[in-house]
Amino acid sequence: MGWYSDVIFPRVYDWLIDTPHWATYRQEQLEALDGDILEIGVGTGLNLPHYPKHVRKLTTVDPSPGMNKLLQKRIDATGIEVDQRILGGEELPFDGETFDCVVSTVTLCSIPGVQQAMRELFRVLRPGGRFLFLEHGVSPDLKVYKWQRRLNGLQKKFVGGCQLDVDIQGLLESQSFESLTIDNFYMERMPRTHGYMYRGVAIK
Ligand SMILES: C[S@@+](CC[C@H](N)C(=O)[O-])C[C@H]1O[C@@H](n2cnc3c(N)ncnc32)[C@H](O)[C@@H]1O
């Protein structure tokens, strides 16, 4: 799977999801960002063009060399200075209370040790800091959930380790955030198995 996951998947993913539709959601989710920012699972950098204009510096983590390679073209295009770390979110090499904002978009589904990554992102957030997320996860509809379970094997194998039925709300509630706002909806133009969304902000 090395060649597939390093070369093919990052390109196919980027092509499939670089749409005006997704761009609108990214833009809305990121417009209130400020201060020192960490993006986990940055992928090919599809969020970069949607960071507010005043954001000139960013720290990113993502363990995929193939994703990080494609990220470079968006770093060049946006001119944002990026401290790009090729590593997973489960062990962040940053002191506690380093960041004002942590961003994650369609990433929690792909992190093997996602519970540990949640602990880490909570640790590196400053008190009052915000975790902004736009994630897909487990559907409350039994029929959809059953299909999510059925499709998980294929999805994991061919879509970068992505799991369709991640309990995003449970993950968020596992940390002691002061406040948590979640907006749930089915993403238009996506299969319901892949598009039950959790969008919001958690404040430490
Ligand atoms: C579906 S892509 C999303 C990319 C990007 N966030 C976006 O919105 O387009 C999931 C990303 O999670 C990354 N990932 C996989 N394992 C990870 C881990 N342990 N820690 C952080 N990111 C990880 C993958 O390399 C991939 O770039």
The ligand as an SDF file (V2000), in Angstrom:
LIG
                    3D

 27 29  0  0  0  0  0  0  0  0999 V2000
   -9.2070   12.8020    4.9690 C   0  0  0  0  0  0  0  0  0  0  0  0
   -7.6720   13.5740    5.1560 S   0  0  0  0  0  0  0  0  0  0  0  0
   -8.1070   15.2590    5.6110 C   0  0  0  0  0  0  0  0  0  0  0  0
   -7.0590   16.2600    5.2360 C   0  0  0  0  0  0  0  0  0  0  0  0
   -7.3940   17.7100    5.5690 C   0  0  0  0  0  0  0  0  0  0  0  0
   -7.5720   17.9080    6.9780 N   0  0  0  0  0  0  0  0  0  0  0  0
   -8.6030   18.2280    4.8270 C   0  0  0  0  0  0  0  0  0  0  0  0
   -9.4810   18.8430    5.4320 O   0  0  0  0  0  0  0  0  0  0  0  0
   -8.6620   18.0470    3.6040 O   0  0  0  0  0  0  0  0  0  0  0  0
   -7.1320   12.9170    6.7170 C   0  0  0  0  0  0  0  0  0  0  0  0
   -5.7210   13.3460    7.0930 C   0  0  0  0  0  0  0  0  0  0  0  0
   -5.3800   12.7950    8.3720 O   0  0  0  0  0  0  0  0  0  0  0  0
   -4.0200   12.4660    8.3300 C   0  0  0  0  0  0  0  0  0  0  0  0
   -3.6590   11.5440    9.4130 N   0  0  0  0  0  0  0  0  0  0  0  0
   -3.5880   10.1920    9.3810 C   0  0  0  0  0  0  0  0  0  0  0  0
   -3.1270    9.7180   10.5510 N   0  0  0  0  0  0  0  0  0  0  0  0
   -2.9180   10.7930   11.3380 C   0  0  0  0  0  0  0  0  0  0  0  0
   -2.4270   10.9680   12.6630 C   0  0  0  0  0  0  0  0  0  0  0  0
   -2.0580    9.9100   13.4030 N   0  0  0  0  0  0  0  0  0  0  0  0
   -2.3250   12.2140   13.1500 N   0  0  0  0  0  0  0  0  0  0  0  0
   -2.6920   13.2790   12.4130 C   0  0  0  0  0  0  0  0  0  0  0  0
   -3.1540   13.1890   11.1470 N   0  0  0  0  0  0  0  0  0  0  0  0
   -3.2640   11.9660   10.6190 C   0  0  0  0  0  0  0  0  0  0  0  0
   -3.8430   11.8720    6.9410 C   0  0  0  0  0  0  0  0  0  0  0  0
   -2.4860   11.8110    6.5580 O   0  0  0  0  0  0  0  0  0  0  0  0
   -4.6620   12.8410    6.1080 C   0  0  0  0  0  0  0  0  0  0  0  0
   -3.8890   13.9070    5.6340 O   0  0  0  0  0  0  0  0  0  0  0  0
  1  2  1  0
  2  3  1  0
  2 10  1  0
  3  4  1  0
  4  5  1  0
  5  6  1  0
  5  7  1  0
  7  8  2  0
  7  9  1  0
 10 11  1  0
 11 12  1  0
 11 26  1  0
 12 13  1  0
 13 14  1  0
 13 24  1  0
 14 15  1  0
 14 23  1  0
 15 16  2  0
 16 17  1  0
 17 18  1  0
 17 23  2  0
 18 19  1  0
 18 20  2  0
 20 21  1  0
 21 22  2  0
 22 23  1  0
 24 25  1  0
 24 26  1  0
 26 27  1  0
M  CHG  2   2   1   9  -1
M  END
$$$$
